[in-house]
Amino acid sequence: MLYALFGIIAGIVLGAIMPFDIPVSASRYTAVIILVVLDCLISAIRSKIQGDYKTMNFVLSLVFFILLVVFFVFLGDKLNIDLYLGVIVVFLFRIVQNISVIKDFYIEHFLEKKGK
C-alpha cells in the first residue's frame, strides 16, 4: 500500500513538473485508457474488501481491457463511428457499480460496529 501511495505522489509531482500535451488525435485513446485504469483500481479495491484479490487477475484484467478498448476506439476511428462514447458509458457504469458495492460494504460495517 505504501508503494502505491508513493507512486501516486510521484506521478502527481512529475506531472506538475513536466507538462505534457496530448495530441488531439490521441485524446480519445487517453480518455478511455484512464477510465480503464480507474475501473481496474476500483475493482481491485472491491476485490480486496471481499477478500478475493489476486494481483495476477488485476494485471491481466488491466492489460486485457486496455487492449480491448484501444481496439474499439481504433475500429471506431476507421469506421468513422464514435465507439469510444460507448466504451466510456460502459466503464463509467462499471465504476459506479463497484463504488456502490464498496459503499454498501462500509455502511454495513459501520452499522454493525455501531450496534455493538
ABEGO torsion letter per residue (X at the ends): XAAAAAAAAAAAAAAAABBBBBBAAAAAAAAAAAAAAAAAAAAAAAAAAAGABBAAAAAAAAAAAAAAAAAAAAAAAAAGBBAAAAAAAAAAAAAAAAAAAAAAAAAAAAAAAAAX
